[in-house]
Amino acid sequence: MDVPLWLALLVVGVLGVKLVRPPWWLIAVLLLGGYLVADSFLAPAIGTVLK
């Protein structure tokens, strides 16, 4: 069974919000921060650490 990455991330995100119940502003800050870091000069350094 092949599951697309976006579907797996969506399921993990929905379960995380339901079970942990973080505030919505924290979710927005993390998503915006991740988007901004992915487009910055730090992206290659983070990519090598995660691989």
N, C-alpha and C positions, 0 to 999 in steps of 0.2 A: 504494500500500500504506500503510495507516494502522497505526502501531504505538502502543499506549498508552504514556504516559509512564512508568508504573510498570514496564512490561516493559523499556523502554530503560534505565532506571536500574538495574534488577536485573541486566541483562546487563553493563552497564559496571561495576557493583560486583563481580560475580563474576570478570570478567576482571581487574579491578584487584587483587583479592586473590590470584588465581592467579599473575599476572605479577610483582607488586611484593612480595608476601608480607610485608605489615606485621604487627606483632604484634596479637593479638586484643584486647588491652587498649586499644590505640590506636584500633582500629575502634569499640570500645564507647564510648570517651571522645568521639570525634568525633560519633557518632550521638546520644549523650545531650546533648552540648553543642549540637548543631544543633537538637534538639528543644526544649531550654530557651531558646535564643536566639529561636526562632520564636515563642515565647509571651511574649516580654518586650517592653519598650518600644523595644528596638533593631530590632524586626522591620520597622517602616515605613521606617526609615533604610536598612537593608540592602536592602529591596525597591526603593527608588528608585535605589540605586547599581547594582543588578543589571539594572535595566531600561534 
